[in-house]
């Protein structure tokens, strides 16, 4: 081999060595979280979620734990930390766990493991928390919503630690009764029958299952028709209906769940009333704005675009024959969600554009209170 060839070979070898030495060292992988780490992070995630009620953020934070095999700790912490809080806190925690199962971030085995740790000591806790079975019901029932767990799987699993204690029937009756608040007993009974469940599997051997069913008024689980008493359904005011429907929509209930709730809680006379129609329309419209606020913000990026959006609402009110209070509700939602700013509202109010005068007078009158409030809030802000 010539000296030139040897020299070239040495150069190539040297360049390979240099490249290897200069190659960046991959960052060390993060150490796996311990149970204690997951518990601390779970507490922080849950406290923030209950404070700001941002479901999307909470789901992302749990996924970022990257600890699928330790999420039973998150379940246990979530149940423990909300057990003695408000009903709303428990329902929100139940919804978070449901959405984690639905997103497949939380595996059913991990959910049951965390839940069993609480159920195994529930009877002892009953001394200090007399309503513990109701509280557990509020936490568990959301798991039966669409995309969660099946009734057969859930009931059989949660009963495992409770059957030896004679408490399985107590919890299942509570869950069934809560389901009946969101759908008719007939539908709940159909779910039980389709799941192939039998009360004998959940009750102590010395308890007569037929007598238990009668005493607990859960005959619908046997396929028996439940005849509701005349006038047993509460008559809601328009305001009450609005709040209840708002809550369902904010919980991201699907159409079937909302229809089930309406069927279970309102009679035909109520669903045909103007109060119901107005409450339903208002809640759906308000939810549409809140749910799509970020989309609107993306395109309403200056005052002129915001003004066009207000003109569109004005035209919509004309098309809908100026329903009372609906435009005010839209204005409130658009302002609260930072979609439209004060300047655009004032510009719409004072606009004399001849092409945008149809329905303007009626629209202005319907939002007089909104502009009064807006100016008063501005004056208060200036004083500060």
C-alpha positions in Angstrom: 0.0 0.0 0.0 1.4 3.4 -0.9 2.1 6.1 1.7 -0.7 8.2 0.2 -3.3 5.4 0.7 -2.1 4.9 4.2 -2.5 8.6 4.9 -6.0 8.7 3.5 -7.0 5.7 5.6 -5.7 7.3 8.7 -7.6 10.5 7.9 -10.9 8.5 7.5 -10.3 6.6 10.8 -9.5 9.9 12.6 -12.7 11.5 11.3 -14.8 8.5 12.5 -13.2 8.7 16.0 -13.8 12.5 16.2 -17.5 12.1 15.1 -18.0 9.4 17.8 -16.4 11.5 20.5 -18.3 14.6 19.5 -21.7 12.9 19.2 -24.0 14.3 21.9 -24.7 12.0 24.8 -28.4 11.2 25.1 -30.0 12.7 28.2 -30.4 10.2 31.0 -33.9 8.7 31.2 -36.1 10.0 34.0 -36.2 7.7 37.0 -39.5 5.9 37.4 -41.9 7.5 39.9 -42.4 5.7 43.3 -45.8 5.3 44.9 -44.9 8.2 47.2 -44.1 10.4 44.2 -47.4 9.5 42.5 -49.3 10.2 45.7 -47.8 13.7 46.0 -48.4 14.5 42.4 -51.9 13.1 42.6 -52.8 15.4 45.5 -51.5 18.4 43.5 -53.4 17.5 40.3 -56.7 16.7 42.2 -56.6 19.9 44.3 -56.0 22.1 41.1 -58.8 20.2 39.2 -61.3 20.7 42.0 -60.4 24.4 42.3 -60.6 25.3 38.6 -62.6 22.4 37.2 -60.5 22.1 34.1 -61.1 18.5 33.0 -58.9 18.7 29.9 -55.9 19.9 32.0 -56.4 17.3 34.6 -56.5 14.5 32.0 -53.3 15.7 30.5 -51.5 16.0 33.9 -52.5 12.4 34.8 -51.3 11.1 31.4 -47.9 12.9 31.9 -47.3 11.0 35.1 -46.3 8.1 32.8 -47.0 5.6 35.6 -49.8 3.4 34.3 -49.0 0.7 36.8 -49.3 3.0 39.8 -52.5 4.9 38.9 -54.4 2.9 41.5 -52.7 5.4 43.9 -54.3 8.3 42.0 -57.7 6.5 42.3 -57.2 6.0 46.0 -56.1 9.6 46.6 -59.0 10.9 44.6 -61.6 8.9 46.5 -60.0 9.7 49.9 -59.6 13.4 49.3 -63.2 14.0 48.1 -65.1 11.5 50.3 -66.0 14.1 52.9 -66.2 17.1 50.6 -69.2 18.5 48.7 -71.5 16.5 46.4 -70.2 18.5 43.5 -66.6 17.7 44.4 -67.4 14.0 44.5 -69.3 14.1 41.2 -66.5 15.9 39.5 -63.9 13.4 40.9 -66.1 10.6 39.6 -66.3 12.2 36.2 -62.5 12.6 36.0 -62.0 8.9 36.8 -64.7 8.1 34.1 -62.9 10.2 31.5 -59.5 8.6 32.4 -61.0 5.2 31.8 -62.7 6.4 28.6 -59.3 7.8 27.3 -57.6 4.5 28.3 -55.1 6.4 30.5 -56.5 4.5 33.5 -56.9 0.8 33.1 -59.9 -0.9 34.8 -57.6 -3.1 36.9 -55.9 0.0 38.3 -59.3 1.6 39.0 -60.6 -1.4 40.9 -57.3 -1.8 42.8 -57.6 1.8 44.1 -61.3 1.5 44.8 -60.9 -1.8 46.7 -58.5 -0.2 49.1 -61.3 2.2 50.1 -64.1 -0.4 50.1 -62.2 -2.7 52.3 -62.3 -0.2 55.2 -65.6 1.5 54.3 -67.5 -0.4 57.0 -65.1 0.8 59.7 -65.3 4.4 58.3 -69.1 4.3 58.6 -68.8 5.1 62.3 -67.2 8.5 61.5 -68.9 9.0 58.1 -72.6 7.8 58.5 -73.4 8.6 54.8 -70.3 6.9 53.4 -72.4 4.6 51.1 -74.1 7.6 49.5 -70.8 9.4 49.1 -69.2 6.4 47.5 -72.2 6.2 45.2 -71.6 9.8 44.0 -68.0 8.9 43.3 -68.7 5.5 41.5 -71.9 6.1 39.5 -70.3 8.3 36.8 -68.3 5.3 35.8 -71.5 3.9 34.2 -71.8 6.7 31.8 -71.1 6.0 28.1 -67.5 4.9 27.5 -66.9 3.9 31.1 -67.4 0.4 32.6 -70.2 -2.0 32.1 -72.7 -2.5 34.9 -71.9 -6.2 35.1 -68.1 -5.7 35.4 -68.4 -2.8 37.8 -71.0 -4.3 40.2 -69.2 -7.7 40.4 -65.8 -6.0 41.1 -67.0 -3.5 43.7 -68.9 -6.3 45.5 -65.9 -8.6 46.0 -64.7 -6.9 49.2 -68.3 -6.1 50.3 -70.1 -9.4 50.0 -68.3 -10.9 53.0 -69.3 -7.8 55.0 -72.9 -8.0 54.0 -72.6 -4.5 52.5 -72.7 -5.2 48.7 -76.5 -4.8 48.5 -76.4 -1.5 50.4 -74.0 0.1 47.9 -75.7 -1.4 44.8 -79.1 -0.1 45.8 -77.7 3.4 46.3 -76.1 3.3 42.8 -79.3 2.0 41.2 -81.3 4.7 42.9 -78.9 7.4 41.7 -79.1 6.1 38.2 -82.9 6.4 38.4 -82.4 10.2 38.9 -80.9 10.4 35.4 -83.0 7.8 33.6 -86.3 5.9 34.1 -86.4 2.9 36.4 -87.4 0.8 33.4 -84.1 1.6 31.7 -82.1 1.0 34.8 -83.9 -2.3 35.2 -83.1 -3.2 31.6 -79.4 -2.5 32.3 -79.4 -4.8 35.3 -81.2 -7.6 33.4 -79.0 -7.3 30.3 -75.9 -7.5 32.5 -77.2 -10.9 33.8 -77.1 -9.8 37.4 -78.9 -11.6 40.2 -79.4 -10.3 43.8 -78.5 -13.8 45.2 -74.9 -13.1 44.1 -74.7 -9.9 46.2 -76.6 -10.7 49.4 -75.8 -12.8 52.5 -77.1 -16.3 52.3 -79.6 -15.8 55.1 -81.3 -12.8 53.4 -84.4 -13.5 51.3 -83.6 -11.8 47.9 -87.3 -11.2 47.0 -88.0 -9.6 50.3 -84.9 -7.4 49.9 -85.9 -6.3 46.5 -89.4 -5.4 47.8 -88.1 -3.6 50.9 -85.6 -1.6 48.9 -88.2 -0.8 46.1 -85.9 -2.1 43.3 -88.6 -4.3 41.7 -87.6 -2.8 38.3 -84.4 -5.0 38.4 -86.8 -8.0 38.1 -88.4 -6.5 35.0 -91.5 -5.4 36.8 -93.1 -2.2 35.6 -92.9 0.6 38.1 -96.0 2.8 38.1 -95.1 6.3 39.2 -97.5 8.0 41.5 -99.6 10.9 40.2 -97.8 14.2 40.7 -94.6 12.5 41.9 -92.4 14.4 39.5 -91.3 17.8 40.7 -92.4 20.8 38.7 -89.3 22.9 38.0 -89.2 26.7 37.5 -87.5 28.0 34.3 -84.5 29.0 36.4 -84.2 25.6 38.1 -84.4 23.8 34.7 -81.7 26.1 33.3 -79.3 25.3 36.1 -79.9 21.5 35.9 -79.5 21.5 32.1 -76.4 23.7 32.3 -74.9 21.2 34.7 -75.5 18.3 32.4 -74.0 20.1 29.4 -71.0 21.3 31.5 -70.4 17.6 32.4 -70.3 16.9 28.7 -73.3 14.6 28.9 -74.2 13.1 25.5 -77.6 13.6 23.9 -78.9 10.2 25.1 -78.0 10.9 28.7 -79.7 14.3 28.5 -82.8 12.7 27.0 -82.8 10.0 29.7 -82.6 12.7 32.4 -85.5 14.7 30.8 -87.6 11.5 30.5 -86.9 10.5 34.1 -87.5 13.9 35.7 -90.1 15.8 33.6 -93.6 14.7 32.5 -95.1 15.4 29.1 -96.8 18.6 30.3 -93.4 20.0 31.5 -91.5 19.1 28.3 -94.3 20.8 26.3 -94.1 24.0 28.4 -92.5 27.3 27.2 -90.4 27.3 30.3 -88.7 24.1 29.3 -88.2 25.1 25.7 -86.6 28.4 26.7 -84.4 26.8 29.3 -83.2 24.1 26.9 -82.5 26.5 24.1 -80.7 29.0 26.4 -78.5 26.2 27.9 -77.6 24.7 24.6 -76.7 28.1 23.0 -74.7 29.1 26.0 -72.8 25.8 26.1 -72.1 26.2 22.4 -70.3 29.5 23.0 -68.4 28.3 26.0 -67.3 25.0 24.4 -66.2 26.8 21.2 -64.8 30.0 22.7 -61.2 29.2 21.7 -62.3 28.6 18.1 -64.1 32.0 18.0 -61.1 33.7 19.6 -58.9 32.3 16.8 -60.9 34.2 14.1 -62.3 37.2 15.9 -58.9 38.8 16.2 -59.7 42.5 15.9 -62.5 44.9 16.6 -64.0 44.7 13.1 -64.3 40.9 13.2 -65.9 41.1 16.7 -68.4 43.7 15.3 -69.3 41.4 12.5 -69.9 38.6 15.0 -72.4 40.9 16.9 -74.2 41.7 13.6 -74.5 38.0 13.0 -76.1 37.5 16.4 -78.5 40.4 15.8 -79.6 38.8 12.5 -80.0 35.4 14.3 -82.3 37.1 16.8 -84.5 38.4 14.0 -84.6 35.0 12.4 -85.7 33.5 15.8 -88.3 36.2 16.2 -86.4 37.9 19.1 -86.7 35.4 22.0 -86.6 37.1 25.4 -83.3 37.3 27.1 -81.4 35.2 24.6 -79.3 38.0 23.2 -78.4 39.1 26.7 -77.3 35.6 27.5 -75.1 35.5 24.3 -73.6 38.9 25.2 -72.8 37.7 28.8 -71.2 34.5 27.6 -69.1 36.2 24.8 -67.8 38.8 27.3 -67.1 36.3 30.1 -65.2 34.0 27.8 -63.1 36.9 26.5 -64.4 36.4 22.9 -65.6 40.0 22.4 -64.2 43.0 24.1 -66.0 46.1 25.5 -64.9 48.3 22.5 -66.7 46.1 20.0 -69.9 46.0 22.1 -69.9 49.8 22.3 -69.3 50.1 18.6 -72.2 47.8 17.9 -74.4 49.8 20.2 -73.7 53.1 18.5 -73.5 51.7 14.9 -75.7 53.5 12.4 -74.8 51.3 9.5 -77.9 51.3 7.3 -77.3 47.7 6.2 -77.4 46.5 9.8 -80.6 48.2 11.1 -83.0 45.2 10.8 -84.0 44.2 14.3 -81.5 46.7 15.9 -84.0 48.6 18.0 -85.5 45.5 19.6 -82.0 44.0 20.1 -80.7 47.2 21.8 -83.7 47.2 24.1 -83.1 43.6 25.1 -79.5 44.2 26.2 -80.0 47.6 28.0 -79.2 45.9 31.3 -76.0 44.5 29.8 -74.7 47.9 28.8 -75.7 49.4 32.1 -73.7 46.7 33.9 -70.8 47.1 31.5 -70.5 50.9 32.1 -70.9 50.5 35.9 -68.1 47.9 35.9 -65.9 50.2 33.9 -66.6 53.1 36.3 -65.7 51.0 39.3 -62.5 49.9 37.6 -61.5 53.5 36.9 -62.1 54.5 40.5 -59.7 51.7 41.6 
